[in-house]
Amino acid sequence: MDKGATIKIKDYFKKIWVYHIIVGLIFLMYSASVITTDGAMLKNVLMVLGCLFLLTGVGNIIYSFSGINSIRFHWGEILFWGVIEIFSGWIILSKKLEIFEIFLLETVGDVVRRATTAELDLKGYLIVFYIGTFLIFRGISHIVTKIYNQGTSKQKYIFVIEKWLLILDGFLDLVFGIGIVISAYLAPELFNYILFLYITFSSVILVLFGWSLKYSTKESEEVLENEESQLK
């Protein structure tokens, strides 16, 4: 990674690490409210997930532009998923899939009944399938790209923390994505609880990731100071 790109990423880390921590803490507060109210807040879990996708998408888009000149940074992948996260948040919050689902039930369902006398029951399936497949593909993408990302030997320790946090986040997406899809067919009543657990674990990772960005800034400054002192 060239010096110019390192400085740019370091400046970004100085500004954005607190964003990840604040976002993580906000959603941890929601998780705490679900527990303290005996699940009364669980009815809003889908909208909360939409807000989580929206805020993490904004953070990832800004994050991607900080390393746009670095080949090792995988900024294109981060930008792509940031855009998809914002789109997914919008889809959930605007309830577009629910509107489309009603349209299918009213139009296609009527045709199916006429042709086969069977009932077409799609209620809730579209949003569940969308969230599940989105998490599965994002998880696979994160795992594959981060496993083969070697980083730099000069930023060894904090880089390792960030790398494995992102790989853990990928496995979290993959496992919960599969769980969400399965729940739609085998245990629909568990859907909200699975989303609640996903939000909780993701929030913890956001806080830890923000912490790692803060300390990677200090490490980058030490690396640059050592390089400058060697040049003198």
C-alpha positions in Angstrom: 0.0 0.0 0.0 1.6 3.3 -1.0 2.2 6.1 1.5 -0.4 8.5 0.0 -3.1 5.9 0.3 -2.0 4.9 3.8 -2.3 8.6 4.9 -5.7 8.9 3.3 -7.0 5.8 5.0 -5.5 6.9 8.3 -7.3 10.2 8.1 -10.5 8.4 7.4 -10.0 6.2 10.4 -9.6 9.2 12.6 -13.0 10.5 11.6 -15.1 7.4 11.2 -14.1 5.0 14.0 -16.5 6.7 16.4 -19.3 6.3 13.8 -19.1 2.5 13.9 -19.0 2.5 17.7 -22.0 4.9 18.0 -24.1 2.9 15.5 -23.2 -0.4 17.3 -24.1 1.1 20.7 -27.5 2.4 19.4 -28.5 -1.1 18.2 -27.2 -2.7 21.4 -29.5 -0.3 23.3 -32.4 -1.7 21.2 -31.3 -5.2 22.1 -31.3 -4.3 25.7 -34.8 -2.7 25.4 -36.1 -6.0 24.0 -34.7 -7.9 26.9 -35.9 -5.4 29.6 -39.4 -5.2 28.1 -39.9 -9.0 27.9 -39.9 -8.9 24.1 -42.4 -6.0 23.7 -40.0 -4.2 21.4 -39.5 -7.3 19.3 -42.4 -6.4 17.0 -40.2 -3.6 15.5 -37.3 -5.8 14.8 -37.7 -5.8 11.0 -37.7 -2.0 10.9 -34.7 -1.9 13.1 -32.9 -4.3 10.8 -33.7 -2.0 7.9 -32.1 0.9 9.8 -29.1 -1.2 10.6 -28.6 -2.0 6.9 -29.0 1.6 6.0 -26.5 3.0 8.5 -23.9 0.3 7.8 -24.3 0.9 4.1 -23.6 4.6 4.5 -20.5 3.8 6.6 -19.2 1.3 4.1 -19.6 3.7 1.1 -17.6 6.3 2.9 -15.1 3.7 4.0 -14.6 2.5 0.4 -13.7 5.9 -0.9 -10.9 6.2 1.7 -8.9 3.4 0.0 -9.9 4.0 -3.6 -6.3 4.3 -4.7 -5.2 1.1 -3.0 -5.3 -2.3 -4.8 -5.2 -4.3 -1.6 -8.0 -2.4 0.0 -10.8 -4.1 -2.0 -12.6 -0.8 -2.1 -14.8 -1.9 -5.0 -16.3 -4.8 -3.0 -16.9 -2.5 0.0 -18.6 0.1 -2.2 -20.7 -2.6 -3.9 -22.0 -4.0 -0.6 -22.5 -0.5 0.8 -24.9 0.3 -2.1 -26.7 -3.0 -1.7 -27.0 -2.5 2.1 -28.6 0.9 1.6 -30.9 -0.5 -1.1 -31.8 -3.4 1.3 -32.5 -1.0 4.1 -34.8 1.0 1.8 -36.6 -2.1 0.6 -37.3 -3.1 4.2 -38.3 0.4 5.6 -40.4 1.2 2.5 -42.2 -2.2 2.7 -41.9 -2.5 -1.1 -41.7 -6.3 -1.0 -44.9 -6.4 1.1 -46.7 -4.3 -1.5 -45.4 -6.5 -4.3 -46.5 -9.6 -2.3 -50.0 -8.3 -2.0 -50.1 -7.7 -5.7 -49.0 -11.3 -6.3 -51.6 -12.6 -4.0 -54.4 -10.6 -5.6 -53.4 -11.3 -9.3 -51.3 -14.4 -9.6 -53.1 -16.1 -6.7 -56.4 -15.7 -8.4 -55.1 -17.3 -11.6 -53.6 -20.2 -9.6 -56.9 -20.8 -7.9 -58.8 -20.9 -11.2 -56.3 -23.3 -12.8 -55.6 -25.7 -9.9 -58.1 -24.9 -7.1 -55.0 -24.4 -4.9 -54.2 -21.4 -2.6 -51.2 -19.3 -3.2 -49.8 -18.3 0.2 -46.8 -16.0 -0.1 -47.4 -13.9 3.0 -44.1 -12.9 4.6 -42.0 -15.2 2.4 -40.6 -12.6 0.0 -39.0 -10.4 2.6 -37.7 -13.4 4.5 -36.2 -14.9 1.3 -34.7 -11.5 0.4 -33.0 -10.9 3.7 -31.8 -14.5 4.0 -30.2 -14.7 0.5 -28.8 -11.2 0.9 -27.0 -12.2 4.1 -25.8 -15.5 2.6 -24.2 -13.9 -0.4 -22.7 -11.0 1.6 -21.3 -13.5 4.1 -19.6 -15.6 1.4 -18.2 -12.4 -0.2 -16.7 -11.2 3.0 -15.2 -14.5 4.0 -13.6 -15.2 0.6 -12.1 -11.7 0.1 -10.9 -11.2 3.7 -9.3 -14.6 4.0 -7.0 -13.9 1.0 -6.3 -10.3 2.1 -2.8 -10.3 3.4 -2.6 -6.6 4.4 0.9 -5.3 5.2 3.5 -6.7 7.6 4.0 -3.2 9.0 0.5 -3.2 10.4 0.4 -6.8 11.5 -1.4 -6.9 14.9 -4.3 -4.5 14.4 -4.7 -5.7 10.8 -5.2 -9.3 12.1 -7.9 -8.1 14.5 -9.7 -6.2 11.7 -9.4 -9.1 9.3 -10.8 -11.7 11.6 -13.6 -9.4 12.8 -14.7 -9.1 9.2 -14.4 -12.8 8.6 -16.4 -13.4 11.7 -19.0 -10.9 10.4 -19.1 -12.9 7.2 -19.7 -16.2 9.0 -22.4 -14.4 11.0 -24.1 -13.3 7.8 -23.9 -16.8 6.3 -25.2 -18.7 9.4 -28.0 -16.3 10.1 -28.9 -16.0 6.4 -29.3 -19.8 6.2 -31.2 -19.7 9.5 -33.6 -17.0 8.3 -34.4 -18.9 5.0 -35.0 -22.2 6.9 -37.2 -20.5 9.5 -39.6 -19.3 6.8 -40.5 -22.9 6.0 -39.9 -24.8 9.3 -40.4 -22.3 12.1 -41.9 -19.0 11.1 -42.5 -18.0 14.7 -38.7 -17.9 15.2 -38.1 -15.3 12.5 -38.2 -12.3 14.8 -36.0 -13.9 17.4 -33.4 -14.8 14.7 -33.4 -11.2 13.5 -33.0 -10.0 17.1 -30.0 -12.2 17.7 -28.4 -11.1 14.4 -28.8 -7.4 15.2 -27.3 -8.0 18.7 -24.2 -9.9 17.4 -23.8 -7.4 14.5 -23.8 -4.5 16.9 -21.1 -6.1 19.0 -18.9 -6.6 15.9 -19.6 -2.9 14.9 -18.3 -1.7 18.2 -15.3 -3.9 18.1 -14.5 -2.9 14.5 -14.7 0.8 15.5 -12.3 0.1 18.3 -9.9 -1.6 15.9 -10.1 1.3 13.5 -9.2 3.7 16.3 -6.0 1.7 17.2 -5.1 1.1 13.6 -4.8 4.9 13.3 -2.3 5.0 16.1 -0.4 2.1 14.5 -0.4 3.8 11.1 1.1 7.0 12.6 3.9 4.9 14.2 4.6 3.3 10.9 4.8 6.6 9.1 7.0 8.1 11.8 9.4 5.2 11.5 9.6 5.5 7.7 10.2 9.2 7.9 12.9 8.8 10.5 14.6 6.1 8.4 14.7 8.5 5.4 16.4 11.2 7.4 
